[in-house]
Amino acid sequence: MSNQVKYLLDENDIPKDWYNIMADFKNPPSPPLHPGTLQPCGPDDLAPLFPMELIMQEVSTERYIEIPNALRDVYRQWRPSPLHRARRLEQALDTPARIYYKYEGVSPAGSHKPNTALAQAFFNKKEGVARLATETGAGQWGSSLALAGAFFGLEVEVFMVKISFDQKPYRKAFMESFGAKCYASPSTLTEGGKAILKDNPDSTGSLGIAISEAVERAVQRDDTKYALGSVLNHVLMHQTVIGQEAIKQMEMADDYPDIVVGCTGGGSNFAGIAFPFLGEKLRGGRDVEIVAVEPANCPSLTKGQYAYDFGDTVKMTPLVKMHTLGSGFVPPANHAGGLRYHGMSPLVSQMVHEGYVRPTAWHQTECFAAGVAFGKAEGILPAPEANHAVKGAIDEALKCKRDGRSKAILFNLCGHGNFDMAAYQSYASGQLTDDDYNDQELAMALAALPKVA
Ligand SMILES: *Cc1c(COP(=O)(O)O)cnc(C)c1O
């Protein structure tokens, strides 16, 4: 067999619908709660933040939701994305496993995020919204929304976690090239940001803080809505184009994954690849093992509690039931691997809680080592986040080698790392360390979880 094996679909194979896993849940999901009353939130409570069509997607229990043709037309720029067989990696590992990866780095922003950024911009534009406010951690989401704003004629305002803002100036330049504004968070533009800076002028920021700032901007102004790049049901659903395509591509390969692996920050790229396969299993189809990989430094699935918590630090967002480290949790500052959110998508959390998904955690240096090994074999240097998925897949492939079993392993290579050379440089020069988060701080953040009856 050739070393370059790639499964390509036709443009007509871009999925016509998004897949909503809630339709296949055995147990109903726990409803989001209003931050003030702690009563279940209705669609009206979310209306200041999101356009109605996205709110209806958020609460829908329909299995399929149609992708508008105008949007599929934009997806055509890079979708369907390729599925590769990682033959050279298999040889390098000397494993009997068959390793496949779905490559989302072919999108214009270099990650899976445009799948939802474009959808969110599309529905906001349709309902007459002029401006979107959002947060970004490593900068991938801000870049994707900036691009979507340029495509659909929306202003975009991005609050970027300060530590990344300082470490990744090219990200700001990227966003600004597409006409977006990018501010370091915490900022003095919002009451929430000012309050944090008053307590801690040297705050390096967190996703929870940046979310508070973006939400505050959206609530303040009638022409502005909020966009979130992960966590929410509708965001995960938009990413299911990935797994639906992968199902067809695995058919082309005349194979089916025994194991599907994805990295988890807020859960969206993981859900994108895993939920369409998991849905088949939930409906009585083929069995598949699903593995989520998170950073040992920000371990919501493996060390957090499954409980109601706020999505942000200033406690403005609705409470959702999820695996959380507490909304006050801030991962160690030298953590370069992304995936820094304190919580996890409620849908992914429920699937972990019910035992359908096996959560694992790895340290950042071993993930970078896996990413470099992958890059040498396959020629693509993964995003630091994606290195977690690579590490998870390699670990499964090495288990196959030990057991002398050939399994099919599919993982989501959710983005390339071409913007992340500073992190690779730190890794190569030995500056990345595996400092653990502070146990005491985690205990405090968990003790401060809201008390919900
Ligand atoms: C944002 C991002 C992630 C983390 O977000 P999820 O919602 O967990 O997917 C992972 N990988 C890449 C490349 C990203 O840009």
The ligand as an SDF file (V2000), in Angstrom:
LIG
                    3D

 15 15  0  0  0  0  0  0  0  0999 V2000
  -10.1850   25.9180   20.1560 C   0  0  0  0  0  0  0  0  0  0  0  0
   -9.4880   24.7190   19.7960 C   0  0  0  0  0  0  0  0  0  0  0  0
   -9.6270   23.5690   20.5820 C   0  0  0  0  0  0  0  0  0  0  0  0
  -10.4440   23.5000   21.8370 C   0  0  0  0  0  0  0  0  0  0  0  0
  -11.7970   23.7000   21.6900 O   0  0  0  0  0  0  0  0  0  0  0  0
  -12.8460   22.5100   21.6230 P   0  0  0  0  0  0  0  0  0  0  0  0
  -14.1480   23.2110   21.7120 O   0  0  0  0  0  0  0  0  0  0  0  0
  -12.6080   21.6090   22.7800 O   0  0  0  0  0  0  0  0  0  0  0  0
  -12.6460   21.8580   20.3190 O   0  0  0  0  0  0  0  0  0  0  0  0
   -8.9630   22.4380   20.1730 C   0  0  0  0  0  0  0  0  0  0  0  0
   -8.1890   22.4390   19.0740 N   0  0  0  0  0  0  0  0  0  0  0  0
   -8.0150   23.5210   18.3080 C   0  0  0  0  0  0  0  0  0  0  0  0
   -7.1380   23.4480   17.1080 C   0  0  0  0  0  0  0  0  0  0  0  0
   -8.6710   24.6970   18.6460 C   0  0  0  0  0  0  0  0  0  0  0  0
   -8.5130   25.7730   17.8810 O   0  0  0  0  0  0  0  0  0  0  0  0
  1  2  1  0
  2  3  1  0
  2 14  2  0
  3  4  1  0
  3 10  2  0
  4  5  1  0
  5  6  1  0
  6  7  2  0
  6  8  1  0
  6  9  1  0
 10 11  1  0
 11 12  2  0
 12 13  1  0
 12 14  1  0
 14 15  1  0
M  END
$$$$
